[in-house]
Amino acid sequence: MRNFLYHLVTFVFVNAQLVVLDLRQGQQTNQAVLGLDWAFWLILSWGFPVALHGVQALAGRRRA
Protein backbone atom coordinates (compact mmCIF):
# COMPACT_ATOMS: atom_id res chain seq x y z
CA MET A 1 0.00 0.00 0.00
CA ARG A 2 2.88 2.36 0.79
CA ASN A 3 4.29 1.99 -2.73
CA PHE A 4 0.92 2.88 -4.21
CA LEU A 5 0.66 6.01 -2.07
CA TYR A 6 4.12 7.13 -3.19
CA HIS A 7 3.07 6.47 -6.79
CA LEU A 8 -0.16 8.43 -6.32
CA VAL A 9 1.52 11.43 -4.65
CA THR A 10 4.15 11.56 -7.39
CA PHE A 11 1.42 11.31 -10.04
CA VAL A 12 -0.57 14.19 -8.55
CA PHE A 13 2.47 16.43 -7.96
CA VAL A 14 4.03 15.95 -11.40
CA ASN A 15 0.75 16.23 -13.29
CA ALA A 16 -0.27 19.38 -11.43
CA GLN A 17 2.93 20.96 -12.67
CA LEU A 18 2.29 19.71 -16.20
CA VAL A 19 -1.22 21.19 -16.20
CA VAL A 20 0.11 24.56 -15.06
CA LEU A 21 2.80 24.45 -17.73
CA ASP A 22 0.30 23.49 -20.44
CA LEU A 23 -2.15 26.23 -19.42
CA ARG A 24 0.59 28.86 -19.25
CA GLN A 25 1.66 28.10 -22.80
CA GLY A 26 -1.70 29.44 -23.92
CA GLN A 27 -1.57 27.85 -27.36
CA GLN A 28 -4.97 26.21 -27.31
CA THR A 29 -5.81 24.29 -30.46
CA ASN A 30 -9.11 22.84 -31.61
CA GLN A 31 -7.79 19.47 -30.45
CA ALA A 32 -7.52 20.63 -26.83
CA VAL A 33 -9.31 18.44 -24.30
CA LEU A 34 -10.54 20.20 -21.14
CA GLY A 35 -8.44 23.19 -22.14
CA LEU A 36 -5.23 21.15 -22.26
CA ASP A 37 -3.28 20.45 -25.42
CA TRP A 38 -0.81 17.76 -24.41
CA ALA A 39 -1.01 17.41 -20.61
CA PHE A 40 -4.35 15.62 -20.81
CA TRP A 41 -2.82 12.76 -22.79
CA LEU A 42 0.10 12.41 -20.39
CA ILE A 43 -2.26 12.33 -17.42
CA LEU A 44 -4.42 9.73 -19.12
CA SER A 45 -1.51 7.52 -20.14
CA TRP A 46 0.01 7.61 -16.64
CA GLY A 47 -3.35 7.58 -14.83
CA PHE A 48 -4.31 4.17 -16.16
CA PRO A 49 -1.28 2.40 -14.59
CA VAL A 50 -1.80 4.35 -11.35
CA ALA A 51 -5.42 3.14 -11.25
CA LEU A 52 -4.30 -0.45 -11.85
CA HIS A 53 -1.70 -0.10 -9.12
CA GLY A 54 -4.44 1.15 -6.77
CA VAL A 55 -6.68 -1.81 -7.58
CA GLN A 56 -3.79 -4.19 -6.99
CA ALA A 57 -2.90 -2.52 -3.69
CA LEU A 58 -6.48 -2.60 -2.44
CA ALA A 59 -7.11 -6.16 -3.60
CA GLY A 60 -3.88 -7.34 -1.96
CA ARG A 61 -4.89 -5.65 1.26
CA ARG A 62 -8.23 -7.46 1.41
CA ARG A 63 -6.62 -10.86 0.96
CA ALA A 64 -4.20 -10.39 3.86
N, C-alpha and C positions, 0 to 999 in steps of 0.2 A: 504494500500500500504506500509506503514511503517513497518508493521509486516513482509511482504514478503521480504523487503530489508534487515531486520535484519536476516531473515532466509537464504537469499542468501549469505550475507557476512559471516555468520557463516559456511555455507556449503563450500564456497570457501576456507576460512582460515583453517578449520579442514582438508579438503581433500587435500590441498596442503601439509600439514604436513604429512598426511598418505602416500602420493605418495613419498615424500622424504624418509620417513622411509622404505617403501617397496623397493625402489631402493637401499638404502644403505645396506639392508640386503644381496643383491647380490646373493640370492639363486633362480635363475631363473629356472623354470621347463618347461617342454614341454607344460604345461597347461597355461602358462603365456599369458595374453592378453595385447597387447600394452606394453610389457615389465614389466607388473605388475602381481604379483602372486595373492595377495588377495585384494589390494587396489581398483582395478578395480571394483570388485563386491560390495564393500562398497559404492563406488561412484555411481554406477548404482542403488543400492537399495535405497539410500538416494536421488539421483537425480530425480527419478520419482516423489516422493512427492513434491519436490521443484518445479518441472515443473508444477504440478497440482496446487500448491499454487500460482504460477505466473499467470496461466490462470485464476484462481479465482479472483486474485487481479486486473488483467487487465479487466476482464469482469465486475466486480463490479464497476470499475471506469467508464466504458462507460455508465452504466445504470444511474449513478448519475447525 
